[in-house]
């Protein structure tokens, strides 16, 4: 079997596995405990917090550990808007956000009376920043736009949107689960107020993520999980020391950054080969990360391929891959139901080689009816 689903989740890097297993054996004390072992764990957690903060140009006091990007998104969006209802009840997002963001917005709309403006993408899967800016109002309390789309790999214009939010004193949240460590992120340069991160997308452990909150101590956030005051009172529960240290190790490891050009070459080769066999590229041809490639093949049963092939890929987001409905992201960029059912998301890594690509193209050709 050949794994082509790195956007869904990733294996542990050797450096991460080493630190994770060490921590599971040695870091078993509660980091809130006052004794020596507890203090050692607490210090190592703070070091991991600092590593993550430095990677995005933040202060370590602005990093909150969560169970993953979904929890980070909930804490950022629900936590901020519900604590700041007097600022307004209008939120702007896009129609191709991760299902988690759309579910949060739907909850706020139905249960708390928020008005949500959904910006549709262009046919290349990229949001027009001017459309987002035009939708901003006096009562807009938050804008939430993903950095990179998880099905298409399209890079969204977060710098332009962030600048507009800054000028209008609107909080700007970015889900960076797919972009983190693949393209540079500086929260100050991009004017990002809140940023969601996930470890298992960067060859770290599952069950751990982080939320960056600008000026955390001065920003009103309503906790989603109440507890005993951990994480500045914003996220209750005993900190998962081994997972946090594994996360820190994944951020320190430079494998993703060092292999960018290699993945870019793999992407370019795949694009050419897919077109050669009569396929179409659903992903944009500019403003994309090479790690995600969405393709479409005529007379091709993508569902059958995903279920039966030795190539482990998906038709869309893994969070909803068992859903028989067509991907809402592909629908949003203008694909028909038939075209959606002919589409595959291939997510790539430097673990792949030329032989893998040749075998994949052979398998795709075999699947053409």
Secondary structure in CASP SS format (residue, H / E / C, confidence):
PFRMAT SS
TARGET T0000
AUTHOR 0000-0000-0000
METHOD secondary structure of the structure
MODEL  1
X C 1.00
X E 1.00
X E 1.00
X C 1.00
X E 1.00
X C 1.00
X C 1.00
X C 1.00
X C 1.00
X C 1.00
X C 1.00
X C 1.00
X C 1.00
X H 1.00
X H 1.00
X H 1.00
X H 1.00
X H 1.00
X H 1.00
X H 1.00
X H 1.00
X H 1.00
X H 1.00
X H 1.00
X H 1.00
X H 1.00
X C 1.00
X C 1.00
X C 1.00
X C 1.00
X C 1.00
X C 1.00
X C 1.00
X C 1.00
X C 1.00
X H 1.00
X H 1.00
X H 1.00
X H 1.00
X H 1.00
X H 1.00
X H 1.00
X H 1.00
X H 1.00
X H 1.00
X H 1.00
X H 1.00
X H 1.00
X H 1.00
X H 1.00
X H 1.00
X H 1.00
X H 1.00
X H 1.00
X H 1.00
X C 1.00
X C 1.00
X C 1.00
X C 1.00
X H 1.00
X H 1.00
X H 1.00
X E 1.00
X E 1.00
X E 1.00
X E 1.00
X C 1.00
X C 1.00
X H 1.00
X H 1.00
X H 1.00
X H 1.00
X H 1.00
X H 1.00
X H 1.00
X H 1.00
X H 1.00
X H 1.00
X H 1.00
X H 1.00
X H 1.00
X H 1.00
X H 1.00
X C 1.00
X H 1.00
X H 1.00
X H 1.00
X C 1.00
X C 1.00
X E 1.00
X E 1.00
X E 1.00
X E 1.00
X E 1.00
X C 1.00
X C 1.00
X C 1.00
X C 1.00
X H 1.00
X H 1.00
X H 1.00
X H 1.00
X H 1.00
X H 1.00
X H 1.00
X H 1.00
X H 1.00
X H 1.00
X H 1.00
X H 1.00
X H 1.00
X H 1.00
X C 1.00
X C 1.00
X E 1.00
X E 1.00
X E 1.00
X E 1.00
X E 1.00
X C 1.00
X C 1.00
X C 1.00
X C 1.00
X C 1.00
X C 1.00
X C 1.00
X C 1.00
X C 1.00
X H 1.00
X H 1.00
X H 1.00
X H 1.00
X H 1.00
X H 1.00
X H 1.00
X C 1.00
X C 1.00
X C 1.00
X C 1.00
X E 1.00
X E 1.00
X E 1.00
X E 1.00
X E 1.00
X C 1.00
X C 1.00
X C 1.00
X E 1.00
X C 1.00
X C 1.00
X C 1.00
X C 1.00
X C 1.00
X E 1.00
X E 1.00
X C 1.00
X C 1.00
X H 1.00
X H 1.00
X H 1.00
X H 1.00
X H 1.00
X H 1.00
X H 1.00
X H 1.00
X H 1.00
X H 1.00
X H 1.00
X C 1.00
X C 1.00
X E 1.00
X E 1.00
X E 1.00
X E 1.00
X E 1.00
X C 1.00
X C 1.00
X C 1.00
X C 1.00
X E 1.00
X C 1.00
X C 1.00
X E 1.00
X C 1.00
X C 1.00
X C 1.00
X C 1.00
X C 1.00
X C 1.00
X C 1.00
X C 1.00
X C 1.00
X C 1.00
X E 1.00
X E 1.00
X E 1.00
X E 1.00
X E 1.00
X C 1.00
X C 1.00
X C 1.00
X C 1.00
X C 1.00
X C 1.00
X C 1.00
X C 1.00
X C 1.00
X C 1.00
X E 1.00
X E 1.00
X E 1.00
X E 1.00
X E 1.00
X C 1.00
X C 1.00
X H 1.00
X H 1.00
X H 1.00
X C 1.00
X C 1.00
X C 1.00
X C 1.00
X C 1.00
X C 1.00
X E 1.00
X C 1.00
X C 1.00
X C 1.00
X C 1.00
X C 1.00
X H 1.00
X H 1.00
X H 1.00
X C 1.00
X E 1.00
X C 1.00
X C 1.00
X C 1.00
X C 1.00
X C 1.00
X H 1.00
X H 1.00
X H 1.00
X H 1.00
X H 1.00
X H 1.00
X H 1.00
X H 1.00
X H 1.00
X H 1.00
X H 1.00
X H 1.00
X C 1.00
X C 1.00
X H 1.00
X H 1.00
X H 1.00
X H 1.00
X C 1.00
X H 1.00
X H 1.00
X H 1.00
X H 1.00
X H 1.00
X H 1.00
X H 1.00
X H 1.00
X H 1.00
X H 1.00
X H 1.00
X H 1.00
X H 1.00
X H 1.00
X H 1.00
X H 1.00
X H 1.00
X C 1.00
X C 1.00
X C 1.00
X E 1.00
X E 1.00
X C 1.00
X C 1.00
X C 1.00
X C 1.00
X C 1.00
X C 1.00
X E 1.00
X C 1.00
X C 1.00
X C 1.00
X E 1.00
X E 1.00
X E 1.00
X E 1.00
X E 1.00
X C 1.00
X C 1.00
X C 1.00
X E 1.00
X C 1.00
X H 1.00
X H 1.00
X H 1.00
X H 1.00
X H 1.00
X H 1.00
X H 1.00
X C 1.00
X C 1.00
X E 1.00
X E 1.00
X C 1.00
X E 1.00
X C 1.00
X C 1.00
X C 1.00
X H 1.00
X H 1.00
X H 1.00
X C 1.00
X C 1.00
X C 1.00
X C 1.00
X C 1.00
X C 1.00
X C 1.00
X H 1.00
X H 1.00
X H 1.00
X H 1.00
X H 1.00
X C 1.00
X C 1.00
X C 1.00
X C 1.00
X H 1.00
X H 1.00
X H 1.00
X H 1.00
X C 1.00
X C 1.00
X E 1.00
X E 1.00
X E 1.00
X E 1.00
X E 1.00
X C 1.00
X C 1.00
X C 1.00
X C 1.00
X C 1.00
X C 1.00
X H 1.00
X H 1.00
X H 1.00
X H 1.00
X H 1.00
X H 1.00
X H 1.00
X H 1.00
X H 1.00
X H 1.00
X H 1.00
X H 1.00
X H 1.00
X H 1.00
X E 1.00
X C 1.00
END
